[in-house]
């Protein structure tokens, strides 16, 4: 289930919530308001901390089986 960021239009509180579908929203945990705006957020960094930087497919010889990152 994806995590989305919201801002309550009633109390201006910003929060994140797990919602099952993209077209659903979650009521504000501060005031219970249901009129909320979905915020744009940056995508998560899937490498974790300290992991190697992996180039996009087809870079660094990956297509020929010579990938330096495998």
mmJSON file of the N, C-alpha and C atoms, coordinates in Angstrom:
{"data_MODEL":{"atom_site":{
"group_PDB":["ATOM","ATOM","ATOM","ATOM","ATOM","ATOM","ATOM","ATOM","ATOM","ATOM","ATOM","ATOM","ATOM","ATOM","ATOM","ATOM","ATOM","ATOM","ATOM","ATOM","ATOM","ATOM","ATOM","ATOM","ATOM","ATOM","ATOM","ATOM","ATOM","ATOM","ATOM","ATOM","ATOM","ATOM","ATOM","ATOM","ATOM","ATOM","ATOM","ATOM","ATOM","ATOM","ATOM","ATOM","ATOM","ATOM","ATOM","ATOM","ATOM","ATOM","ATOM","ATOM","ATOM","ATOM","ATOM","ATOM","ATOM","ATOM","ATOM","ATOM","ATOM","ATOM","ATOM","ATOM","ATOM","ATOM","ATOM","ATOM","ATOM","ATOM","ATOM","ATOM","ATOM","ATOM","ATOM","ATOM","ATOM","ATOM","ATOM","ATOM","ATOM","ATOM","ATOM","ATOM","ATOM","ATOM","ATOM","ATOM","ATOM","ATOM","ATOM","ATOM","ATOM","ATOM","ATOM","ATOM","ATOM","ATOM","ATOM","ATOM","ATOM","ATOM","ATOM","ATOM","ATOM","ATOM","ATOM","ATOM","ATOM","ATOM","ATOM","ATOM","ATOM","ATOM","ATOM","ATOM","ATOM","ATOM","ATOM","ATOM","ATOM","ATOM","ATOM","ATOM","ATOM","ATOM","ATOM","ATOM","ATOM","ATOM","ATOM","ATOM","ATOM","ATOM","ATOM","ATOM","ATOM","ATOM","ATOM","ATOM","ATOM","ATOM","ATOM","ATOM","ATOM","ATOM","ATOM","ATOM","ATOM","ATOM","ATOM","ATOM","ATOM","ATOM","ATOM","ATOM","ATOM","ATOM","ATOM","ATOM","ATOM","ATOM","ATOM","ATOM","ATOM","ATOM","ATOM","ATOM","ATOM","ATOM","ATOM","ATOM","ATOM","ATOM","ATOM","ATOM","ATOM","ATOM","ATOM","ATOM","ATOM","ATOM","ATOM","ATOM","ATOM","ATOM","ATOM","ATOM","ATOM","ATOM","ATOM","ATOM","ATOM","ATOM","ATOM","ATOM","ATOM","ATOM","ATOM","ATOM","ATOM","ATOM","ATOM","ATOM","ATOM","ATOM","ATOM","ATOM","ATOM","ATOM"],
"id":[1,2,3,4,5,6,7,8,9,10,11,12,13,14,15,16,17,18,19,20,21,22,23,24,25,26,27,28,29,30,31,32,33,34,35,36,37,38,39,40,41,42,43,44,45,46,47,48,49,50,51,52,53,54,55,56,57,58,59,60,61,62,63,64,65,66,67,68,69,70,71,72,73,74,75,76,77,78,79,80,81,82,83,84,85,86,87,88,89,90,91,92,93,94,95,96,97,98,99,100,101,102,103,104,105,106,107,108,109,110,111,112,113,114,115,116,117,118,119,120,121,122,123,124,125,126,127,128,129,130,131,132,133,134,135,136,137,138,139,140,141,142,143,144,145,146,147,148,149,150,151,152,153,154,155,156,157,158,159,160,161,162,163,164,165,166,167,168,169,170,171,172,173,174,175,176,177,178,179,180,181,182,183,184,185,186,187,188,189,190,191,192,193,194,195,196,197,198,199,200,201,202,203,204,205,206,207,208,209,210],
"type_symbol":["N","C","C","N","C","C","N","C","C","N","C","C","N","C","C","N","C","C","N","C","C","N","C","C","N","C","C","N","C","C","N","C","C","N","C","C","N","C","C","N","C","C","N","C","C","N","C","C","N","C","C","N","C","C","N","C","C","N","C","C","N","C","C","N","C","C","N","C","C","N","C","C","N","C","C","N","C","C","N","C","C","N","C","C","N","C","C","N","C","C","N","C","C","N","C","C","N","C","C","N","C","C","N","C","C","N","C","C","N","C","C","N","C","C","N","C","C","N","C","C","N","C","C","N","C","C","N","C","C","N","C","C","N","C","C","N","C","C","N","C","C","N","C","C","N","C","C","N","C","C","N","C","C","N","C","C","N","C","C","N","C","C","N","C","C","N","C","C","N","C","C","N","C","C","N","C","C","N","C","C","N","C","C","N","C","C","N","C","C","N","C","C","N","C","C","N","C","C","N","C","C","N","C","C","N","C","C","N","C","C"],
"label_atom_id":["N","CA","C","N","CA","C","N","CA","C","N","CA","C","N","CA","C","N","CA","C","N","CA","C","N","CA","C","N","CA","C","N","CA","C","N","CA","C","N","CA","C","N","CA","C","N","CA","C","N","CA","C","N","CA","C","N","CA","C","N","CA","C","N","CA","C","N","CA","C","N","CA","C","N","CA","C","N","CA","C","N","CA","C","N","CA","C","N","CA","C","N","CA","C","N","CA","C","N","CA","C","N","CA","C","N","CA","C","N","CA","C","N","CA","C","N","CA","C","N","CA","C","N","CA","C","N","CA","C","N","CA","C","N","CA","C","N","CA","C","N","CA","C","N","CA","C","N","CA","C","N","CA","C","N","CA","C","N","CA","C","N","CA","C","N","CA","C","N","CA","C","N","CA","C","N","CA","C","N","CA","C","N","CA","C","N","CA","C","N","CA","C","N","CA","C","N","CA","C","N","CA","C","N","CA","C","N","CA","C","N","CA","C","N","CA","C","N","CA","C","N","CA","C","N","CA","C","N","CA","C","N","CA","C","N","CA","C","N","CA","C","N","CA","C"],
"label_alt_id":[null,null,null,null,null,null,null,null,null,null,null,null,null,null,null,null,null,null,null,null,null,null,null,null,null,null,null,null,null,null,null,null,null,null,null,null,null,null,null,null,null,null,null,null,null,null,null,null,null,null,null,null,null,null,null,null,null,null,null,null,null,null,null,null,null,null,null,null,null,null,null,null,null,null,null,null,null,null,null,null,null,null,null,null,null,null,null,null,null,null,null,null,null,null,null,null,null,null,null,null,null,null,null,null,null,null,null,null,null,null,null,null,null,null,null,null,null,null,null,null,null,null,null,null,null,null,null,null,null,null,null,null,null,null,null,null,null,null,null,null,null,null,null,null,null,null,null,null,null,null,null,null,null,null,null,null,null,null,null,null,null,null,null,null,null,null,null,null,null,null,null,null,null,null,null,null,null,null,null,null,null,null,null,null,null,null,null,null,null,null,null,null,null,null,null,null,null,null,null,null,null,null,null,null,null,null,null,null,null,null],
"label_comp_id":["UNK","UNK","UNK","UNK","UNK","UNK","UNK","UNK","UNK","UNK","UNK","UNK","UNK","UNK","UNK","UNK","UNK","UNK","UNK","UNK","UNK","UNK","UNK","UNK","UNK","UNK","UNK","UNK","UNK","UNK","UNK","UNK","UNK","UNK","UNK","UNK","UNK","UNK","UNK","UNK","UNK","UNK","UNK","UNK","UNK","UNK","UNK","UNK","UNK","UNK","UNK","UNK","UNK","UNK","UNK","UNK","UNK","UNK","UNK","UNK","UNK","UNK","UNK","UNK","UNK","UNK","UNK","UNK","UNK","UNK","UNK","UNK","UNK","UNK","UNK","UNK","UNK","UNK","UNK","UNK","UNK","UNK","UNK","UNK","UNK","UNK","UNK","UNK","UNK","UNK","UNK","UNK","UNK","UNK","UNK","UNK","UNK","UNK","UNK","UNK","UNK","UNK","UNK","UNK","UNK","UNK","UNK","UNK","UNK","UNK","UNK","UNK","UNK","UNK","UNK","UNK","UNK","UNK","UNK","UNK","UNK","UNK","UNK","UNK","UNK","UNK","UNK","UNK","UNK","UNK","UNK","UNK","UNK","UNK","UNK","UNK","UNK","UNK","UNK","UNK","UNK","UNK","UNK","UNK","UNK","UNK","UNK","UNK","UNK","UNK","UNK","UNK","UNK","UNK","UNK","UNK","UNK","UNK","UNK","UNK","UNK","UNK","UNK","UNK","UNK","UNK","UNK","UNK","UNK","UNK","UNK","UNK","UNK","UNK","UNK","UNK","UNK","UNK","UNK","UNK","UNK","UNK","UNK","UNK","UNK","UNK","UNK","UNK","UNK","UNK","UNK","UNK","UNK","UNK","UNK","UNK","UNK","UNK","UNK","UNK","UNK","UNK","UNK","UNK","UNK","UNK","UNK","UNK","UNK","UNK"],
"label_asym_id":["A","A","A","A","A","A","A","A","A","A","A","A","A","A","A","A","A","A","A","A","A","A","A","A","A","A","A","A","A","A","A","A","A","A","A","A","A","A","A","A","A","A","A","A","A","A","A","A","A","A","A","A","A","A","A","A","A","A","A","A","A","A","A","A","A","A","A","A","A","A","A","A","A","A","A","A","A","A","A","A","A","A","A","A","A","A","A","A","A","A","A","A","A","A","A","A","A","A","A","A","A","A","A","A","A","A","A","A","A","A","A","A","A","A","A","A","A","A","A","A","A","A","A","A","A","A","A","A","A","A","A","A","A","A","A","A","A","A","A","A","A","A","A","A","A","A","A","A","A","A","A","A","A","A","A","A","A","A","A","A","A","A","A","A","A","A","A","A","A","A","A","A","A","A","A","A","A","A","A","A","A","A","A","A","A","A","A","A","A","A","A","A","A","A","A","A","A","A","A","A","A","A","A","A","A","A","A","A","A","A"],
"label_entity_id":["1","1","1","1","1","1","1","1","1","1","1","1","1","1","1","1","1","1","1","1","1","1","1","1","1","1","1","1","1","1","1","1","1","1","1","1","1","1","1","1","1","1","1","1","1","1","1","1","1","1","1","1","1","1","1","1","1","1","1","1","1","1","1","1","1","1","1","1","1","1","1","1","1","1","1","1","1","1","1","1","1","1","1","1","1","1","1","1","1","1","1","1","1","1","1","1","1","1","1","1","1","1","1","1","1","1","1","1","1","1","1","1","1","1","1","1","1","1","1","1","1","1","1","1","1","1","1","1","1","1","1","1","1","1","1","1","1","1","1","1","1","1","1","1","1","1","1","1","1","1","1","1","1","1","1","1","1","1","1","1","1","1","1","1","1","1","1","1","1","1","1","1","1","1","1","1","1","1","1","1","1","1","1","1","1","1","1","1","1","1","1","1","1","1","1","1","1","1","1","1","1","1","1","1","1","1","1","1","1","1"],
"label_seq_id":[1,1,1,2,2,2,3,3,3,4,4,4,5,5,5,6,6,6,7,7,7,8,8,8,9,9,9,10,10,10,11,11,11,12,12,12,13,13,13,14,14,14,15,15,15,16,16,16,17,17,17,18,18,18,19,19,19,20,20,20,21,21,21,22,22,22,23,23,23,24,24,24,25,25,25,26,26,26,27,27,27,28,28,28,29,29,29,30,30,30,31,31,31,32,32,32,33,33,33,34,34,34,35,35,35,36,36,36,37,37,37,38,38,38,39,39,39,40,40,40,41,41,41,42,42,42,43,43,43,44,44,44,45,45,45,46,46,46,47,47,47,48,48,48,49,49,49,50,50,50,51,51,51,52,52,52,53,53,53,54,54,54,55,55,55,56,56,56,57,57,57,58,58,58,59,59,59,60,60,60,61,61,61,62,62,62,63,63,63,64,64,64,65,65,65,66,66,66,67,67,67,68,68,68,69,69,69,70,70,70],
"pdbx_PDB_ins_code":[null,null,null,null,null,null,null,null,null,null,null,null,null,null,null,null,null,null,null,null,null,null,null,null,null,null,null,null,null,null,null,null,null,null,null,null,null,null,null,null,null,null,null,null,null,null,null,null,null,null,null,null,null,null,null,null,null,null,null,null,null,null,null,null,null,null,null,null,null,null,null,null,null,null,null,null,null,null,null,null,null,null,null,null,null,null,null,null,null,null,null,null,null,null,null,null,null,null,null,null,null,null,null,null,null,null,null,null,null,null,null,null,null,null,null,null,null,null,null,null,null,null,null,null,null,null,null,null,null,null,null,null,null,null,null,null,null,null,null,null,null,null,null,null,null,null,null,null,null,null,null,null,null,null,null,null,null,null,null,null,null,null,null,null,null,null,null,null,null,null,null,null,null,null,null,null,null,null,null,null,null,null,null,null,null,null,null,null,null,null,null,null,null,null,null,null,null,null,null,null,null,null,null,null,null,null,null,null,null,null],
"Cartn_x":[0.844,0.0,0.897,0.672,1.54,1.266,2.299,2.197,2.067,1.068,0.859,0.957,1.366,1.43,0.195,-0.353,-1.564,-1.39,-2.2,-2.321,-3.805,-4.165,-5.554,-5.904,-7.014,-7.423,-8.1,-8.479,-9.13,-8.112,-7.082,-6.116,-4.697,-4.469,-3.175,-2.112,-2.518,-1.59,-1.142,0.176,0.698,0.999,0.645,0.837,0.936,1.418,1.494,0.55,-0.008,-0.937,-0.869,-1.078,-1.203,-2.624,-2.765,-4.096,-4.09,-5.147,-5.159,-5.215,-5.846,-5.97,-5.588,-5.074,-4.597,-5.706,-6.949,-8.033,-8.658,-8.158,-8.685,-7.823,-8.39,-7.659,-7.826,-7.089,-7.173,-7.508,-8.448,-8.842,-7.649,-7.647,-6.577,-6.526,-5.346,-5.235,-5.307,-5.121,-5.164,-6.587,-7.343,-8.674,-9.81,-9.465,-10.5,-11.084,-10.544,-11.046,-10.88,-11.871,-11.817,-11.538,-11.457,-11.102,-9.59,-8.883,-7.428,-6.904,-5.68,-5.005,-3.826,-3.661,-2.51,-1.304,-0.175,1.049,1.949,2.716,3.714,4.956,5.503,6.696,7.725,8.97,10.041,9.949,10.334,10.311,11.332,11.081,11.986,13.295,14.354,15.651,15.734,15.611,15.551,16.908,17.993,19.316,19.604,18.952,19.284,20.545,20.987,22.168,23.436,24.375,25.67,25.73,24.637,24.635,25.286,25.693,26.316,25.305,25.758,24.878,24.75,23.532,23.293,22.817,23.506,23.091,21.85,21.161,20.006,20.422,19.511,19.791,20.405,21.335,21.982,23.221,23.549,24.73,25.866,27.071,28.222,28.431,27.981,28.214,27.214,26.145,25.153,24.543,24.222,23.552,24.439,25.754,26.669,27.107,26.543,26.921,28.168,28.649,29.864,29.523,28.43,27.99,28.944,29.502,30.413,29.697,28.385,27.635,27.003,27.223,26.606,27.515],
"Cartn_y":[-1.167,0.0,1.24,2.184,3.368,4.375,5.136,6.226,7.523,8.323,9.618,10.716,11.904,13.07,13.937,14.494,15.314,16.583,17.608,18.817,19.047,19.196,19.455,20.896,21.093,22.447,23.166,22.433,23.035,23.589,22.781,23.209,23.375,23.095,23.258,22.264,21.192,20.159,19.298,19.021,18.132,16.786,15.707,14.353,13.359,12.156,11.065,9.966,9.237,8.156,7.058,5.83,4.697,4.686,4.67,4.591,3.489,2.685,1.552,1.915,3.036,3.425,4.876,5.213,6.568,7.615,7.251,8.235,8.398,7.692,7.825,8.798,9.327,10.208,9.693,10.292,9.93,11.188,11.078,12.225,12.717,13.995,14.616,14.024,13.564,13.007,14.064,15.343,16.414,16.874,17.18,17.766,16.894,15.83,14.96,15.476,16.587,17.158,16.203,16.202,15.288,16.0,17.322,18.071,18.283,17.449,17.471,17.585,18.067,18.165,17.207,16.484,15.59,16.427,16.207,16.945,16.149,16.851,16.2,15.961,14.762,14.429,13.792,13.795,13.159,11.646,10.883,9.429,8.961,7.805,7.242,6.813,6.799,6.321,4.839,3.987,2.546,1.91,2.663,2.099,1.926,2.692,2.653,3.463,3.478,4.28,3.48,4.105,3.498,2.514,2.315,1.362,1.939,1.086,1.596,2.278,3.248,3.917,3.035,2.679,1.793,2.619,2.528,3.296,2.689,3.438,2.888,1.713,0.824,-0.339,0.111,-0.677,-0.376,0.478,0.921,1.75,0.893,1.23,0.569,-0.868,-1.259,-2.6,-3.63,-3.226,-4.169,-5.033,-4.438,-5.166,-6.275,-6.099,-7.122,-8.119,-8.023,-8.938,-8.503,-7.307,-6.788,-5.696,-5.814,-4.773,-4.68,-3.506,-3.362,-3.342,-3.293,-3.211,-4.537,-5.64,-6.897,-7.733],
"Cartn_z":[0.0,0.0,0.0,-0.905,-0.977,0.136,0.447,1.424,0.641,0.99,0.35,1.4,0.971,1.844,1.587,2.662,2.583,3.404,3.084,3.9,4.134,5.403,5.761,5.42,4.739,4.373,5.538,6.567,7.731,8.734,9.085,10.111,9.574,8.281,7.611,8.089,8.765,9.235,8.053,7.952,6.921,7.551,6.842,7.37,6.235,6.557,5.592,6.045,5.076,5.415,4.358,4.79,3.881,3.347,2.042,1.445,0.386,0.344,-0.571,-2.05,-2.38,-3.789,-3.946,-5.131,-5.391,-5.278,-5.601,-5.577,-4.191,-3.175,-1.82,-1.02,0.053,0.956,2.373,3.3,4.711,5.501,6.425,7.249,8.065,8.377,9.152,10.562,11.004,12.349,13.449,13.102,14.101,14.401,13.348,13.565,13.033,12.308,11.736,10.438,9.941,8.698,7.528,6.644,5.503,4.193,4.222,3.018,3.054,2.281,2.286,0.865,0.751,-0.546,-0.54,-1.637,-1.76,-2.173,-1.51,-1.79,-2.719,-3.537,-4.375,-3.534,-3.61,-2.841,-3.762,-3.332,-4.09,-3.915,-4.928,-4.778,-3.75,-3.178,-2.18,-2.826,-2.046,-2.504,-2.174,-3.173,-2.95,-2.687,-2.832,-2.602,-1.124,-0.271,1.149,1.397,2.635,2.94,2.68,2.029,1.788,0.638,-0.072,-1.179,-2.418,-3.363,-4.579,-5.481,-6.231,-7.183,-8.416,-8.775,-9.913,-11.097,-12.25,-13.419,-14.051,-14.913,-15.619,-16.49,-16.794,-17.647,-18.972,-19.454,-20.721,-20.585,-19.385,-19.164,-18.613,-18.885,-18.284,-18.723,-19.896,-20.386,-19.904,-19.267,-18.736,-19.825,-20.965,-22.032,-22.589,-22.532,-23.067,-22.009,-20.8,-19.73,-18.988,-19.243,-18.603,-17.593,-16.921,-15.986,-14.798,-14.539,-13.415,-12.062,-12.055,-10.816,-10.391,-11.163,-10.77,-9.918],
"occupancy":[1.0,1.0,1.0,1.0,1.0,1.0,1.0,1.0,1.0,1.0,1.0,1.0,1.0,1.0,1.0,1.0,1.0,1.0,1.0,1.0,1.0,1.0,1.0,1.0,1.0,1.0,1.0,1.0,1.0,1.0,1.0,1.0,1.0,1.0,1.0,1.0,1.0,1.0,1.0,1.0,1.0,1.0,1.0,1.0,1.0,1.0,1.0,1.0,1.0,1.0,1.0,1.0,1.0,1.0,1.0,1.0,1.0,1.0,1.0,1.0,1.0,1.0,1.0,1.0,1.0,1.0,1.0,1.0,1.0,1.0,1.0,1.0,1.0,1.0,1.0,1.0,1.0,1.0,1.0,1.0,1.0,1.0,1.0,1.0,1.0,1.0,1.0,1.0,1.0,1.0,1.0,1.0,1.0,1.0,1.0,1.0,1.0,1.0,1.0,1.0,1.0,1.0,1.0,1.0,1.0,1.0,1.0,1.0,1.0,1.0,1.0,1.0,1.0,1.0,1.0,1.0,1.0,1.0,1.0,1.0,1.0,1.0,1.0,1.0,1.0,1.0,1.0,1.0,1.0,1.0,1.0,1.0,1.0,1.0,1.0,1.0,1.0,1.0,1.0,1.0,1.0,1.0,1.0,1.0,1.0,1.0,1.0,1.0,1.0,1.0,1.0,1.0,1.0,1.0,1.0,1.0,1.0,1.0,1.0,1.0,1.0,1.0,1.0,1.0,1.0,1.0,1.0,1.0,1.0,1.0,1.0,1.0,1.0,1.0,1.0,1.0,1.0,1.0,1.0,1.0,1.0,1.0,1.0,1.0,1.0,1.0,1.0,1.0,1.0,1.0,1.0,1.0,1.0,1.0,1.0,1.0,1.0,1.0,1.0,1.0,1.0,1.0,1.0,1.0,1.0,1.0,1.0,1.0,1.0,1.0],
"B_iso_or_equiv":[0.0,0.0,0.0,0.0,0.0,0.0,0.0,0.0,0.0,0.0,0.0,0.0,0.0,0.0,0.0,0.0,0.0,0.0,0.0,0.0,0.0,0.0,0.0,0.0,0.0,0.0,0.0,0.0,0.0,0.0,0.0,0.0,0.0,0.0,0.0,0.0,0.0,0.0,0.0,0.0,0.0,0.0,0.0,0.0,0.0,0.0,0.0,0.0,0.0,0.0,0.0,0.0,0.0,0.0,0.0,0.0,0.0,0.0,0.0,0.0,0.0,0.0,0.0,0.0,0.0,0.0,0.0,0.0,0.0,0.0,0.0,0.0,0.0,0.0,0.0,0.0,0.0,0.0,0.0,0.0,0.0,0.0,0.0,0.0,0.0,0.0,0.0,0.0,0.0,0.0,0.0,0.0,0.0,0.0,0.0,0.0,0.0,0.0,0.0,0.0,0.0,0.0,0.0,0.0,0.0,0.0,0.0,0.0,0.0,0.0,0.0,0.0,0.0,0.0,0.0,0.0,0.0,0.0,0.0,0.0,0.0,0.0,0.0,0.0,0.0,0.0,0.0,0.0,0.0,0.0,0.0,0.0,0.0,0.0,0.0,0.0,0.0,0.0,0.0,0.0,0.0,0.0,0.0,0.0,0.0,0.0,0.0,0.0,0.0,0.0,0.0,0.0,0.0,0.0,0.0,0.0,0.0,0.0,0.0,0.0,0.0,0.0,0.0,0.0,0.0,0.0,0.0,0.0,0.0,0.0,0.0,0.0,0.0,0.0,0.0,0.0,0.0,0.0,0.0,0.0,0.0,0.0,0.0,0.0,0.0,0.0,0.0,0.0,0.0,0.0,0.0,0.0,0.0,0.0,0.0,0.0,0.0,0.0,0.0,0.0,0.0,0.0,0.0,0.0,0.0,0.0,0.0,0.0,0.0,0.0],
"pdbx_formal_charge":[null,null,null,null,null,null,null,null,null,null,null,null,null,null,null,null,null,null,null,null,null,null,null,null,null,null,null,null,null,null,null,null,null,null,null,null,null,null,null,null,null,null,null,null,null,null,null,null,null,null,null,null,null,null,null,null,null,null,null,null,null,null,null,null,null,null,null,null,null,null,null,null,null,null,null,null,null,null,null,null,null,null,null,null,null,null,null,null,null,null,null,null,null,null,null,null,null,null,null,null,null,null,null,null,null,null,null,null,null,null,null,null,null,null,null,null,null,null,null,null,null,null,null,null,null,null,null,null,null,null,null,null,null,null,null,null,null,null,null,null,null,null,null,null,null,null,null,null,null,null,null,null,null,null,null,null,null,null,null,null,null,null,null,null,null,null,null,null,null,null,null,null,null,null,null,null,null,null,null,null,null,null,null,null,null,null,null,null,null,null,null,null,null,null,null,null,null,null,null,null,null,null,null,null,null,null,null,null,null,null],
"auth_seq_id":[1,1,1,2,2,2,3,3,3,4,4,4,5,5,5,6,6,6,7,7,7,8,8,8,9,9,9,10,10,10,11,11,11,12,12,12,13,13,13,14,14,14,15,15,15,16,16,16,17,17,17,18,18,18,19,19,19,20,20,20,21,21,21,22,22,22,23,23,23,24,24,24,25,25,25,26,26,26,27,27,27,28,28,28,29,29,29,30,30,30,31,31,31,32,32,32,33,33,33,34,34,34,35,35,35,36,36,36,37,37,37,38,38,38,39,39,39,40,40,40,41,41,41,42,42,42,43,43,43,44,44,44,45,45,45,46,46,46,47,47,47,48,48,48,49,49,49,50,50,50,51,51,51,52,52,52,53,53,53,54,54,54,55,55,55,56,56,56,57,57,57,58,58,58,59,59,59,60,60,60,61,61,61,62,62,62,63,63,63,64,64,64,65,65,65,66,66,66,67,67,67,68,68,68,69,69,69,70,70,70],
"auth_comp_id":["UNK","UNK","UNK","UNK","UNK","UNK","UNK","UNK","UNK","UNK","UNK","UNK","UNK","UNK","UNK","UNK","UNK","UNK","UNK","UNK","UNK","UNK","UNK","UNK","UNK","UNK","UNK","UNK","UNK","UNK","UNK","UNK","UNK","UNK","UNK","UNK","UNK","UNK","UNK","UNK","UNK","UNK","UNK","UNK","UNK","UNK","UNK","UNK","UNK","UNK","UNK","UNK","UNK","UNK","UNK","UNK","UNK","UNK","UNK","UNK","UNK","UNK","UNK","UNK","UNK","UNK","UNK","UNK","UNK","UNK","UNK","UNK","UNK","UNK","UNK","UNK","UNK","UNK","UNK","UNK","UNK","UNK","UNK","UNK","UNK","UNK","UNK","UNK","UNK","UNK","UNK","UNK","UNK","UNK","UNK","UNK","UNK","UNK","UNK","UNK","UNK","UNK","UNK","UNK","UNK","UNK","UNK","UNK","UNK","UNK","UNK","UNK","UNK","UNK","UNK","UNK","UNK","UNK","UNK","UNK","UNK","UNK","UNK","UNK","UNK","UNK","UNK","UNK","UNK","UNK","UNK","UNK","UNK","UNK","UNK","UNK","UNK","UNK","UNK","UNK","UNK","UNK","UNK","UNK","UNK","UNK","UNK","UNK","UNK","UNK","UNK","UNK","UNK","UNK","UNK","UNK","UNK","UNK","UNK","UNK","UNK","UNK","UNK","UNK","UNK","UNK","UNK","UNK","UNK","UNK","UNK","UNK","UNK","UNK","UNK","UNK","UNK","UNK","UNK","UNK","UNK","UNK","UNK","UNK","UNK","UNK","UNK","UNK","UNK","UNK","UNK","UNK","UNK","UNK","UNK","UNK","UNK","UNK","UNK","UNK","UNK","UNK","UNK","UNK","UNK","UNK","UNK","UNK","UNK","UNK"],
"auth_asym_id":["A","A","A","A","A","A","A","A","A","A","A","A","A","A","A","A","A","A","A","A","A","A","A","A","A","A","A","A","A","A","A","A","A","A","A","A","A","A","A","A","A","A","A","A","A","A","A","A","A","A","A","A","A","A","A","A","A","A","A","A","A","A","A","A","A","A","A","A","A","A","A","A","A","A","A","A","A","A","A","A","A","A","A","A","A","A","A","A","A","A","A","A","A","A","A","A","A","A","A","A","A","A","A","A","A","A","A","A","A","A","A","A","A","A","A","A","A","A","A","A","A","A","A","A","A","A","A","A","A","A","A","A","A","A","A","A","A","A","A","A","A","A","A","A","A","A","A","A","A","A","A","A","A","A","A","A","A","A","A","A","A","A","A","A","A","A","A","A","A","A","A","A","A","A","A","A","A","A","A","A","A","A","A","A","A","A","A","A","A","A","A","A","A","A","A","A","A","A","A","A","A","A","A","A","A","A","A","A","A","A"],
"auth_atom_id":["N","CA","C","N","CA","C","N","CA","C","N","CA","C","N","CA","C","N","CA","C","N","CA","C","N","CA","C","N","CA","C","N","CA","C","N","CA","C","N","CA","C","N","CA","C","N","CA","C","N","CA","C","N","CA","C","N","CA","C","N","CA","C","N","CA","C","N","CA","C","N","CA","C","N","CA","C","N","CA","C","N","CA","C","N","CA","C","N","CA","C","N","CA","C","N","CA","C","N","CA","C","N","CA","C","N","CA","C","N","CA","C","N","CA","C","N","CA","C","N","CA","C","N","CA","C","N","CA","C","N","CA","C","N","CA","C","N","CA","C","N","CA","C","N","CA","C","N","CA","C","N","CA","C","N","CA","C","N","CA","C","N","CA","C","N","CA","C","N","CA","C","N","CA","C","N","CA","C","N","CA","C","N","CA","C","N","CA","C","N","CA","C","N","CA","C","N","CA","C","N","CA","C","N","CA","C","N","CA","C","N","CA","C","N","CA","C","N","CA","C","N","CA","C","N","CA","C","N","CA","C","N","CA","C","N","CA","C","N","CA","C","N","CA","C"],
"pdbx_PDB_model_num":[1,1,1,1,1,1,1,1,1,1,1,1,1,1,1,1,1,1,1,1,1,1,1,1,1,1,1,1,1,1,1,1,1,1,1,1,1,1,1,1,1,1,1,1,1,1,1,1,1,1,1,1,1,1,1,1,1,1,1,1,1,1,1,1,1,1,1,1,1,1,1,1,1,1,1,1,1,1,1,1,1,1,1,1,1,1,1,1,1,1,1,1,1,1,1,1,1,1,1,1,1,1,1,1,1,1,1,1,1,1,1,1,1,1,1,1,1,1,1,1,1,1,1,1,1,1,1,1,1,1,1,1,1,1,1,1,1,1,1,1,1,1,1,1,1,1,1,1,1,1,1,1,1,1,1,1,1,1,1,1,1,1,1,1,1,1,1,1,1,1,1,1,1,1,1,1,1,1,1,1,1,1,1,1,1,1,1,1,1,1,1,1,1,1,1,1,1,1,1,1,1,1,1,1,1,1,1,1,1,1]
}}}
